Amino acid sequence: MGAHAIDRGTHFSVWAPNARFVGVIGTFNGWQCQALHRIDDGTGRWMGFFENARCGDFYKFRIH
């Protein structure tokens, strides 16, 4: 869970089993929300990968 940077970008994941929408906002995207996708395995996890996110960027999850 959280943010995991690799050479090409950053993987984001969060547990939000009751959410209708989850996104990431941060310095890497001008604080504009970018959607994560729900993993369809019943665990309540949401995930996404963003090439422009790097180590040192600030971020927050937006959960509805």
Distance bins in CASP14 RR format, pairs under 12 A and 6 or more apart:
PFRMAT RR
TARGET T0000
AUTHOR 0000-0000-0000
RMODE 2
METHOD distances of the structure
MODEL  1
1 11 0 0 0 0 0 1 0 0 0 0 0
1 12 0 0 0 0 1 0 0 0 0 0 0
1 13 1 0 1 0 0 0 0 0 0 0 0
1 14 1 0 1 0 0 0 0 0 0 0 0
1 15 1 0 0 1 0 0 0 0 0 0 0
1 16 0 0 0 0 0 1 0 0 0 0 0
1 22 0 0 0 0 0 1 0 0 0 0 0
1 36 0 0 0 0 0 1 0 0 0 0 0
1 43 0 0 0 0 0 1 0 0 0 0 0
1 44 0 0 0 0 0 1 0 0 0 0 0
1 45 1 0 0 1 0 0 0 0 0 0 0
1 46 0 0 0 0 1 0 0 0 0 0 0
1 47 0 0 0 0 1 0 0 0 0 0 0
1 61 0 0 0 0 0 1 0 0 0 0 0
2 10 0 0 0 0 1 0 0 0 0 0 0
2 11 0 0 0 0 1 0 0 0 0 0 0
2 12 1 0 0 1 0 0 0 0 0 0 0
2 13 1 0 1 0 0 0 0 0 0 0 0
2 14 1 0 0 1 0 0 0 0 0 0 0
2 15 0 0 0 0 1 0 0 0 0 0 0
2 16 0 0 0 0 0 1 0 0 0 0 0
2 22 0 0 0 0 0 1 0 0 0 0 0
2 24 0 0 0 0 1 0 0 0 0 0 0
2 36 0 0 0 0 0 1 0 0 0 0 0
2 45 0 0 0 0 0 1 0 0 0 0 0
2 46 0 0 0 0 0 1 0 0 0 0 0
2 47 0 0 0 0 1 0 0 0 0 0 0
2 48 0 0 0 0 0 1 0 0 0 0 0
2 53 0 0 0 0 0 1 0 0 0 0 0
2 59 0 0 0 0 1 0 0 0 0 0 0
2 60 0 0 0 0 0 1 0 0 0 0 0
2 61 0 0 0 0 1 0 0 0 0 0 0
3 9 0 0 0 0 1 0 0 0 0 0 0
3 10 1 0 1 0 0 0 0 0 0 0 0
3 11 1 0 0 1 0 0 0 0 0 0 0
3 12 1 0 1 0 0 0 0 0 0 0 0
3 13 0 0 0 0 1 0 0 0 0 0 0
3 14 0 0 0 0 1 0 0 0 0 0 0
3 24 0 0 0 0 1 0 0 0 0 0 0
3 26 0 0 0 0 0 1 0 0 0 0 0
3 28 0 0 0 0 0 1 0 0 0 0 0
3 36 0 0 0 0 0 1 0 0 0 0 0
3 47 0 0 0 0 0 1 0 0 0 0 0
3 48 0 0 0 0 0 1 0 0 0 0 0
3 49 0 0 0 0 0 1 0 0 0 0 0
3 50 0 0 0 0 1 0 0 0 0 0 0
3 53 1 0 0 1 0 0 0 0 0 0 0
3 54 0 0 0 0 0 1 0 0 0 0 0
3 55 0 0 0 0 1 0 0 0 0 0 0
3 56 0 0 0 0 1 0 0 0 0 0 0
3 57 0 0 0 0 1 0 0 0 0 0 0
3 58 0 0 0 0 0 1 0 0 0 0 0
3 59 1 0 0 1 0 0 0 0 0 0 0
3 60 0 0 0 0 0 1 0 0 0 0 0
3 61 0 0 0 0 1 0 0 0 0 0 0
4 10 1 0 0 1 0 0 0 0 0 0 0
4 11 1 0 1 0 0 0 0 0 0 0 0
4 12 1 0 0 1 0 0 0 0 0 0 0
4 13 1 0 0 1 0 0 0 0 0 0 0
4 47 0 0 0 0 0 1 0 0 0 0 0
4 48 0 0 0 0 0 1 0 0 0 0 0
4 49 0 0 0 0 1 0 0 0 0 0 0
4 50 0 0 0 0 0 1 0 0 0 0 0
4 53 0 0 0 0 0 1 0 0 0 0 0
4 54 0 0 0 0 0 1 0 0 0 0 0
4 55 0 0 0 0 0 1 0 0 0 0 0
4 59 0 0 0 0 0 1 0 0 0 0 0
5 11 0 0 0 0 1 0 0 0 0 0 0
5 12 0 0 0 0 0 1 0 0 0 0 0
5 28 0 0 0 0 0 1 0 0 0 0 0
5 49 0 0 0 0 0 1 0 0 0 0 0
5 50 0 0 0 0 0 1 0 0 0 0 0
5 51 0 0 0 0 0 1 0 0 0 0 0
5 52 0 0 0 0 0 1 0 0 0 0 0
5 53 1 0 0 1 0 0 0 0 0 0 0
5 54 1 0 0 1 0 0 0 0 0 0 0
5 55 1 0 1 0 0 0 0 0 0 0 0
5 56 0 0 0 0 1 0 0 0 0 0 0
5 57 0 0 0 0 1 0 0 0 0 0 0
5 59 0 0 0 0 0 1 0 0 0 0 0
6 12 0 0 0 0 0 1 0 0 0 0 0
6 49 0 0 0 0 1 0 0 0 0 0 0
6 50 0 0 0 0 0 1 0 0 0 0 0
6 51 0 0 0 0 0 1 0 0 0 0 0
6 53 0 0 0 0 0 1 0 0 0 0 0
6 54 0 0 0 0 0 1 0 0 0 0 0
6 55 0 0 0 0 1 0 0 0 0 0 0
7 51 0 0 0 0 0 1 0 0 0 0 0
7 54 0 0 0 0 1 0 0 0 0 0 0
7 55 0 0 0 0 0 1 0 0 0 0 0
8 49 0 0 0 0 1 0 0 0 0 0 0
8 50 0 0 0 0 1 0 0 0 0 0 0
8 51 1 0 0 1 0 0 0 0 0 0 0
8 52 0 0 0 0 0 1 0 0 0 0 0
8 53 0 0 0 0 0 1 0 0 0 0 0
8 54 0 0 0 0 0 1 0 0 0 0 0
9 28 0 0 0 0 1 0 0 0 0 0 0
9 48 0 0 0 0 0 1 0 0 0 0 0
9 49 1 0 0 1 0 0 0 0 0 0 0
9 50 1 0 0 1 0 0 0 0 0 0 0
9 51 1 0 1 0 0 0 0 0 0 0 0
9 52 1 0 0 1 0 0 0 0 0 0 0
9 53 1 0 1 0 0 0 0 0 0 0 0
9 54 1 0 0 1 0 0 0 0 0 0 0
9 55 0 0 0 0 1 0 0 0 0 0 0
9 56 0 0 0 0 0 1 0 0 0 0 0
9 57 0 0 0 0 1 0 0 0 0 0 0
10 24 0 0 0 0 1 0 0 0 0 0 0
10 26 0 0 0 0 0 1 0 0 0 0 0
10 27 0 0 0 0 0 1 0 0 0 0 0
10 28 1 0 0 1 0 0 0 0 0 0 0
10 29 0 0 0 0 0 1 0 0 0 0 0
10 34 0 0 0 0 0 1 0 0 0 0 0
10 36 0 0 0 0 0 1 0 0 0 0 0
10 47 0 0 0 0 0 1 0 0 0 0 0
10 48 0 0 0 0 1 0 0 0 0 0 0
10 49 1 0 0 1 0 0 0 0 0 0 0
10 50 1 0 1 0 0 0 0 0 0 0 0
10 51 0 0 0 0 1 0 0 0 0 0 0
10 52 0 0 0 0 1 0 0 0 0 0 0
10 53 1 1 0 0 0 0 0 0 0 0 0
10 54 1 0 0 1 0 0 0 0 0 0 0
10 55 1 0 0 1 0 0 0 0 0 0 0
10 56 0 0 0 0 1 0 0 0 0 0 0
10 57 1 0 0 1 0 0 0 0 0 0 0
10 58 0 0 0 0 0 1 0 0 0 0 0
10 59 0 0 0 0 1 0 0 0 0 0 0
11 24 0 0 0 0 0 1 0 0 0 0 0
11 36 0 0 0 0 0 1 0 0 0 0 0
11 45 0 0 0 0 0 1 0 0 0 0 0
11 46 0 0 0 0 0 1 0 0 0 0 0
11 47 1 0 0 1 0 0 0 0 0 0 0
11 48 1 0 0 1 0 0 0 0 0 0 0
11 49 1 0 1 0 0 0 0 0 0 0 0
11 50 0 0 0 0 1 0 0 0 0 0 0
11 51 0 0 0 0 0 1 0 0 0 0 0
11 53 0 0 0 0 1 0 0 0 0 0 0
11 59 0 0 0 0 0 1 0 0 0 0 0
12 22 0 0 0 0 1 0 0 0 0 0 0
12 23 0 0 0 0 1 0 0 0 0 0 0
12 24 1 0 1 0 0 0 0 0 0 0 0
12 25 0 0 0 0 0 1 0 0 0 0 0
12 26 0 0 0 0 0 1 0 0 0 0 0
12 28 0 0 0 0 0 1 0 0 0 0 0
12 29 0 0 0 0 0 1 0 0 0 0 0
12 34 0 0 0 0 1 0 0 0 0 0 0
12 35 0 0 0 0 0 1 0 0 0 0 0
12 36 1 0 0 1 0 0 0 0 0 0 0
12 37 0 0 0 0 0 1 0 0 0 0 0
12 45 0 0 0 0 0 1 0 0 0 0 0
12 46 0 0 0 0 1 0 0 0 0 0 0
12 47 1 0 0 1 0 0 0 0 0 0 0
12 48 1 0 1 0 0 0 0 0 0 0 0
12 49 1 0 0 1 0 0 0 0 0 0 0
12 50 1 0 0 1 0 0 0 0 0 0 0
12 53 1 0 0 1 0 0 0 0 0 0 0
12 57 0 0 0 0 0 1 0 0 0 0 0
12 59 1 0 0 1 0 0 0 0 0 0 0
12 60 0 0 0 0 0 1 0 0 0 0 0
12 61 1 0 0 1 0 0 0 0 0 0 0
12 62 0 0 0 0 0 1 0 0 0 0 0
13 22 0 0 0 0 1 0 0 0 0 0 0
13 23 0 0 0 0 0 1 0 0 0 0 0
13 24 0 0 0 0 0 1 0 0 0 0 0
13 36 1 0 0 1 0 0 0 0 0 0 0
13 37 0 0 0 0 0 1 0 0 0 0 0
13 38 0 0 0 0 0 1 0 0 0 0 0
13 39 0 0 0 0 1 0 0 0 0 0 0
13 43 0 0 0 0 0 1 0 0 0 0 0
13 44 0 0 0 0 0 1 0 0 0 0 0
13 45 1 0 1 0 0 0 0 0 0 0 0
13 46 1 0 0 1 0 0 0 0 0 0 0
13 47 1 0 1 0 0 0 0 0 0 0 0
13 48 1 0 0 1 0 0 0 0 0 0 0
13 49 0 0 0 0 1 0 0 0 0 0 0
13 61 0 0 0 0 1 0 0 0 0 0 0
14 21 0 0 0 0 0 1 0 0 0 0 0
14 22 1 0 0 1 0 0 0 0 0 0 0
14 23 0 0 0 0 1 0 0 0 0 0 0
14 24 0 0 0 0 1 0 0 0 0 0 0
14 36 1 0 0 1 0 0 0 0 0 0 0
14 37 0 0 0 0 0 1 0 0 0 0 0
14 38 0 0 0 0 0 1 0 0 0 0 0
14 39 0 0 0 0 0 1 0 0 0 0 0
14 43 0 0 0 0 0 1 0 0 0 0 0
14 44 0 0 0 0 1 0 0 0 0 0 0
14 45 1 0 0 1 0 0 0 0 0 0 0
14 46 1 0 1 0 0 0 0 0 0 0 0
14 47 0 0 0 0 1 0 0 0 0 0 0
14 48 0 0 0 0 1 0 0 0 0 0 0
14 59 0 0 0 0 0 1 0 0 0 0 0
14 60 0 0 0 0 0 1 0 0 0 0 0
14 61 1 0 1 0 0 0 0 0 0 0 0
14 62 0 0 0 0 0 1 0 0 0 0 0
14 63 1 0 0 1 0 0 0 0 0 0 0
15 22 0 0 0 0 1 0 0 0 0 0 0
15 36 0 0 0 0 0 1 0 0 0 0 0
15 38 0 0 0 0 0 1 0 0 0 0 0
15 39 0 0 0 0 0 1 0 0 0 0 0
15 42 0 0 0 0 0 1 0 0 0 0 0
15 43 1 0 0 1 0 0 0 0 0 0 0
15 44 1 0 1 0 0 0 0 0 0 0 0
15 45 1 0 1 0 0 0 0 0 0 0 0
15 46 1 0 0 1 0 0 0 0 0 0 0
15 47 0 0 0 0 0 1 0 0 0 0 0
15 61 0 0 0 0 0 1 0 0 0 0 0
15 63 0 0 0 0 0 1 0 0 0 0 0
16 22 1 0 1 0 0 0 0 0 0 0 0
16 23 0 0 0 0 1 0 0 0 0 0 0
16 24 0 0 0 0 0 1 0 0 0 0 0
16 36 0 0 0 0 1 0 0 0 0 0 0
16 38 0 0 0 0 1 0 0 0 0 0 0
16 39 0 0 0 0 0 1 0 0 0 0 0
16 43 0 0 0 0 0 1 0 0 0 0 0
16 44 1 0 0 1 0 0 0 0 0 0 0
16 45 1 0 0 1 0 0 0 0 0 0 0
16 46 1 0 1 0 0 0 0 0 0 0 0
16 47 0 0 0 0 0 1 0 0 0 0 0
16 61 1 0 0 1 0 0 0 0 0 0 0
16 62 0 0 0 0 0 1 0 0 0 0 0
16 63 1 0 1 0 0 0 0 0 0 0 0
16 64 0 0 0 0 1 0 0 0 0 0 0
17 38 0 0 0 0 1 0 0 0 0 0 0
17 39 0 0 0 0 0 1 0 0 0 0 0
17 41 0 0 0 0 0 1 0 0 0 0 0
17 42 1 0 0 1 0 0 0 0 0 0 0
17 43 1 0 0 1 0 0 0 0 0 0 0
17 44 1 1 0 0 0 0 0 0 0 0 0
17 45 0 0 0 0 1 0 0 0 0 0 0
17 46 0 0 0 0 1 0 0 0 0 0 0
17 63 0 0 0 0 0 1 0 0 0 0 0
18 38 0 0 0 0 0 1 0 0 0 0 0
18 44 0 0 0 0 1 0 0 0 0 0 0
18 46 0 0 0 0 0 1 0 0 0 0 0
18 63 0 0 0 0 1 0 0 0 0 0 0
18 64 0 0 0 0 0 1 0 0 0 0 0
19 35 0 0 0 0 0 1 0 0 0 0 0
19 36 0 0 0 0 1 0 0 0 0 0 0
19 37 0 0 0 0 0 1 0 0 0 0 0
19 38 1 0 0 1 0 0 0 0 0 0 0
19 44 0 0 0 0 1 0 0 0 0 0 0
19 45 0 0 0 0 0 1 0 0 0 0 0
19 46 1 0 0 1 0 0 0 0 0 0 0
19 61 0 0 0 0 1 0 0 0 0 0 0
19 62 0 0 0 0 1 0 0 0 0 0 0
19 63 1 0 1 0 0 0 0 0 0 0 0
19 64 1 0 0 1 0 0 0 0 0 0 0
20 35 0 0 0 0 0 1 0 0 0 0 0
20 38 0 0 0 0 1 0 0 0 0 0 0
20 46 0 0 0 0 0 1 0 0 0 0 0
20 62 0 0 0 0 0 1 0 0 0 0 0
20 63 0 0 0 0 1 0 0 0 0 0 0
20 64 1 0 1 0 0 0 0 0 0 0 0
21 33 0 0 0 0 1 0 0 0 0 0 0
21 34 0 0 0 0 0 1 0 0 0 0 0
21 35 1 0 0 1 0 0 0 0 0 0 0
21 36 0 0 0 0 1 0 0 0 0 0 0
21 37 0 0 0 0 0 1 0 0 0 0 0
21 38 0 0 0 0 1 0 0 0 0 0 0
21 46 0 0 0 0 1 0 0 0 0 0 0
21 61 0 0 0 0 0 1 0 0 0 0 0
21 62 1 0 0 1 0 0 0 0 0 0 0
21 63 1 0 0 1 0 0 0 0 0 0 0
21 64 1 0 1 0 0 0 0 0 0 0 0
22 33 0 0 0 0 1 0 0 0 0 0 0
22 34 0 0 0 0 0 1 0 0 0 0 0
22 35 1 0 0 1 0 0 0 0 0 0 0
22 36 1 0 1 0 0 0 0 0 0 0 0
22 37 0 0 0 0 1 0 0 0 0 0 0
22 38 1 0 0 1 0 0 0 0 0 0 0
22 39 0 0 0 0 0 1 0 0 0 0 0
22 44 0 0 0 0 1 0 0 0 0 0 0
22 45 0 0 0 0 1 0 0 0 0 0 0
22 46 1 0 1 0 0 0 0 0 0 0 0
22 47 0 0 0 0 1 0 0 0 0 0 0
22 48 0 0 0 0 1 0 0 0 0 0 0
22 60 0 0 0 0 0 1 0 0 0 0 0
22 61 1 0 0 1 0 0 0 0 0 0 0
22 62 1 0 0 1 0 0 0 0 0 0 0
22 63 1 0 1 0 0 0 0 0 0 0 0
22 64 1 0 0 1 0 0 0 0 0 0 0
23 29 0 0 0 0 0 1 0 0 0 0 0
23 31 0 0 0 0 0 1 0 0 0 0 0
23 32 0 0 0 0 0 1 0 0 0 0 0
23 33 1 0 1 0 0 0 0 0 0 0 0
23 34 1 0 0 1 0 0 0 0 0 0 0
23 35 1 0 1 0 0 0 0 0 0 0 0
23 36 1 0 1 0 0 0 0 0 0 0 0
23 37 0 0 0 0 1 0 0 0 0 0 0
23 38 0 0 0 0 0 1 0 0 0 0 0
23 46 1 0 0 1 0 0 0 0 0 0 0
23 47 0 0 0 0 0 1 0 0 0 0 0
23 48 0 0 0 0 1 0 0 0 0 0 0
23 50 0 0 0 0 0 1 0 0 0 0 0
23 59 0 0 0 0 1 0 0 0 0 0 0
23 60 0 0 0 0 1 0 0 0 0 0 0
23 61 1 0 0 1 0 0 0 0 0 0 0
23 62 1 0 1 0 0 0 0 0 0 0 0
23 63 1 0 0 1 0 0 0 0 0 0 0
23 64 0 0 0 0 1 0 0 0 0 0 0
24 30 0 0 0 0 0 1 0 0 0 0 0
24 31 0 0 0 0 0 1 0 0 0 0 0
24 32 0 0 0 0 1 0 0 0 0 0 0
24 33 1 0 0 1 0 0 0 0 0 0 0
24 34 1 0 1 0 0 0 0 0 0 0 0
24 35 0 0 0 0 1 0 0 0 0 0 0
24 36 1 0 0 1 0 0 0 0 0 0 0
24 37 0 0 0 0 0 1 0 0 0 0 0
24 46 0 0 0 0 1 0 0 0 0 0 0
24 47 0 0 0 0 0 1 0 0 0 0 0
24 48 1 0 0 1 0 0 0 0 0 0 0
24 49 0 0 0 0 0 1 0 0 0 0 0
24 50 1 0 0 1 0 0 0 0 0 0 0
24 52 0 0 0 0 0 1 0 0 0 0 0
24 53 1 0 0 1 0 0 0 0 0 0 0
24 57 0 0 0 0 0 1 0 0 0 0 0
24 58 0 0 0 0 0 1 0 0 0 0 0
24 59 1 0 1 0 0 0 0 0 0 0 0
24 60 1 0 0 1 0 0 0 0 0 0 0
24 61 1 0 0 1 0 0 0 0 0 0 0
24 62 1 0 0 1 0 0 0 0 0 0 0
24 63 0 0 0 0 0 1 0 0 0 0 0
25 31 1 0 1 0 0 0 0 0 0 0 0
25 32 1 0 0 1 0 0 0 0 0 0 0
25 33 1 0 1 0 0 0 0 0 0 0 0
25 34 1 0 0 1 0 0 0 0 0 0 0
25 35 0 0 0 0 0 1 0 0 0 0 0
25 36 0 0 0 0 0 1 0 0 0 0 0
25 50 0 0 0 0 0 1 0 0 0 0 0
25 53 0 0 0 0 0 1 0 0 0 0 0
25 57 0 0 0 0 0 1 0 0 0 0 0
25 58 0 0 0 0 1 0 0 0 0 0 0
25 59 1 0 0 1 0 0 0 0 0 0 0
25 60 1 0 1 0 0 0 0 0 0 0 0
25 61 0 0 0 0 1 0 0 0 0 0 0
25 62 1 0 1 0 0 0 0 0 0 0 0
25 63 0 0 0 0 0 1 0 0 0 0 0
26 32 0 0 0 0 1 0 0 0 0 0 0
26 33 0 0 0 0 1 0 0 0 0 0 0
26 34 0 0 0 0 1 0 0 0 0 0 0
26 50 0 0 0 0 1 0 0 0 0 0 0
26 52 0 0 0 0 0 1 0 0 0 0 0
26 53 1 0 0 1 0 0 0 0 0 0 0
26 54 0 0 0 0 0 1 0 0 0 0 0
26 56 0 0 0 0 0 1 0 0 0 0 0
26 57 1 0 0 1 0 0 0 0 0 0 0
26 58 1 0 1 0 0 0 0 0 0 0 0
26 59 1 0 1 0 0 0 0 0 0 0 0
26 60 1 0 0 1 0 0 0 0 0 0 0
26 61 0 0 0 0 0 1 0 0 0 0 0
26 62 0 0 0 0 1 0 0 0 0 0 0
27 50 0 0 0 0 0 1 0 0 0 0 0
27 52 0 0 0 0 1 0 0 0 0 0 0
27 53 0 0 0 0 1 0 0 0 0 0 0
27 54 0 0 0 0 1 0 0 0 0 0 0
27 55 0 0 0 0 0 1 0 0 0 0 0
27 56 0 0 0 0 1 0 0 0 0 0 0
27 57 1 0 1 0 0 0 0 0 0 0 0
27 58 1 0 1 0 0 0 0 0 0 0 0
27 59 1 0 0 1 0 0 0 0 0 0 0
27 60 0 0 0 0 0 1 0 0 0 0 0
28 34 0 0 0 0 1 0 0 0 0 0 0
28 50 1 0 0 1 0 0 0 0 0 0 0
28 51 0 0 0 0 1 0 0 0 0 0 0
28 52 1 0 1 0 0 0 0 0 0 0 0
28 53 1 0 1 0 0 0 0 0 0 0 0
28 54 1 0 0 1 0 0 0 0 0 0 0
28 55 0 0 0 0 0 1 0 0 0 0 0
28 56 0 0 0 0 1 0 0 0 0 0 0
28 57 1 0 1 0 0 0 0 0 0 0 0
28 58 0 0 0 0 1 0 0 0 0 0 0
28 59 1 0 0 1 0 0 0 0 0 0 0
28 60 0 0 0 0 0 1 0 0 0 0 0
29 35 0 0 0 0 0 1 0 0 0 0 0
29 50 1 0 0 1 0 0 0 0 0 0 0
29 51 0 0 0 0 0 1 0 0 0 0 0
29 52 1 0 0 1 0 0 0 0 0 0 0
29 53 1 0 0 1 0 0 0 0 0 0 0
29 54 0 0 0 0 0 1 0 0 0 0 0
29 57 0 0 0 0 1 0 0 0 0 0 0
29 58 0 0 0 0 0 1 0 0 0 0 0
29 59 0 0 0 0 1 0 0 0 0 0 0
29 60 0 0 0 0 0 1 0 0 0 0 0
29 62 0 0 0 0 0 1 0 0 0 0 0
30 50 0 0 0 0 0 1 0 0 0 0 0
30 52 0 0 0 0 1 0 0 0 0 0 0
30 53 0 0 0 0 0 1 0 0 0 0 0
30 57 0 0 0 0 0 1 0 0 0 0 0
30 58 0 0 0 0 0 1 0 0 0 0 0
30 59 0 0 0 0 0 1 0 0 0 0 0
30 60 0 0 0 0 0 1 0 0 0 0 0
31 57 0 0 0 0 0 1 0 0 0 0 0
31 58 0 0 0 0 1 0 0 0 0 0 0
31 59 0 0 0 0 1 0 0 0 0 0 0
31 60 0 0 0 0 1 0 0 0 0 0 0
31 62 0 0 0 0 0 1 0 0 0 0 0
32 50 0 0 0 0 0 1 0 0 0 0 0
32 52 0 0 0 0 0 1 0 0 0 0 0
32 59 0 0 0 0 0 1 0 0 0 0 0
32 62 0 0 0 0 0 1 0 0 0 0 0
33 50 0 0 0 0 0 1 0 0 0 0 0
33 59 0 0 0 0 0 1 0 0 0 0 0
33 60 0 0 0 0 1 0 0 0 0 0 0
33 61 0 0 0 0 1 0 0 0 0 0 0
33 62 1 0 1 0 0 0 0 0 0 0 0
33 63 0 0 0 0 0 1 0 0 0 0 0
33 64 0 0 0 0 1 0 0 0 0 0 0
34 46 0 0 0 0 0 1 0 0 0 0 0
34 48 0 0 0 0 1 0 0 0 0 0 0
34 49 0 0 0 0 0 1 0 0 0 0 0
34 50 1 0 0 1 0 0 0 0 0 0 0
34 51 0 0 0 0 0 1 0 0 0 0 0
34 52 0 0 0 0 1 0 0 0 0 0 0
34 53 0 0 0 0 1 0 0 0 0 0 0
34 59 0 0 0 0 0 1 0 0 0 0 0
34 60 0 0 0 0 0 1 0 0 0 0 0
34 61 0 0 0 0 0 1 0 0 0 0 0
34 62 0 0 0 0 1 0 0 0 0 0 0
35 46 0 0 0 0 1 0 0 0 0 0 0
35 47 0 0 0 0 0 1 0 0 0 0 0
35 48 0 0 0 0 1 0 0 0 0 0 0
35 50 0 0 0 0 0 1 0 0 0 0 0
35 61 0 0 0 0 0 1 0 0 0 0 0
35 62 0 0 0 0 1 0 0 0 0 0 0
35 63 0 0 0 0 0 1 0 0 0 0 0
35 64 0 0 0 0 0 1 0 0 0 0 0
36 44 0 0 0 0 0 1 0 0 0 0 0
36 45 0 0 0 0 1 0 0 0 0 0 0
36 46 1 0 1 0 0 0 0 0 0 0 0
36 47 1 0 1 0 0 0 0 0 0 0 0
36 48 1 0 1 0 0 0 0 0 0 0 0
36 49 0 0 0 0 1 0 0 0 0 0 0
36 50 0 0 0 0 1 0 0 0 0 0 0
36 59 0 0 0 0 0 1 0 0 0 0 0
36 61 1 0 0 1 0 0 0 0 0 0 0
36 62 0 0 0 0 1 0 0 0 0 0 0
36 63 0 0 0 0 1 0 0 0 0 0 0
36 64 0 0 0 0 0 1 0 0 0 0 0
37 44 0 0 0 0 0 1 0 0 0 0 0
37 45 0 0 0 0 1 0 0 0 0 0 0
37 46 1 0 0 1 0 0 0 0 0 0 0
37 47 1 0 0 1 0 0 0 0 0 0 0
37 48 1 0 0 1 0 0 0 0 0 0 0
37 49 0 0 0 0 1 0 0 0 0 0 0
38 44 1 0 0 1 0 0 0 0 0 0 0
38 45 1 0 0 1 0 0 0 0 0 0 0
38 46 1 0 1 0 0 0 0 0 0 0 0
38 47 0 0 0 0 1 0 0 0 0 0 0
38 48 0 0 0 0 0 1 0 0 0 0 0
38 63 0 0 0 0 0 1 0 0 0 0 0
39 45 1 0 1 0 0 0 0 0 0 0 0
39 46 1 0 0 1 0 0 0 0 0 0 0
39 47 1 0 1 0 0 0 0 0 0 0 0
39 48 0 0 0 0 1 0 0 0 0 0 0
40 46 0 0 0 0 0 1 0 0 0 0 0
40 47 0 0 0 0 0 1 0 0 0 0 0
41 47 0 0 0 0 0 1 0 0 0 0 0
44 63 0 0 0 0 0 1 0 0 0 0 0
46 61 0 0 0 0 1 0 0 0 0 0 0
46 62 0 0 0 0 0 1 0 0 0 0 0
46 63 0 0 0 0 1 0 0 0 0 0 0
46 64 0 0 0 0 0 1 0 0 0 0 0
47 61 0 0 0 0 0 1 0 0 0 0 0
48 59 0 0 0 0 0 1 0 0 0 0 0
48 61 0 0 0 0 0 1 0 0 0 0 0
50 57 0 0 0 0 1 0 0 0 0 0 0
50 59 0 0 0 0 1 0 0 0 0 0 0
52 59 0 0 0 0 0 1 0 0 0 0 0
53 59 1 0 0 1 0 0 0 0 0 0 0
END
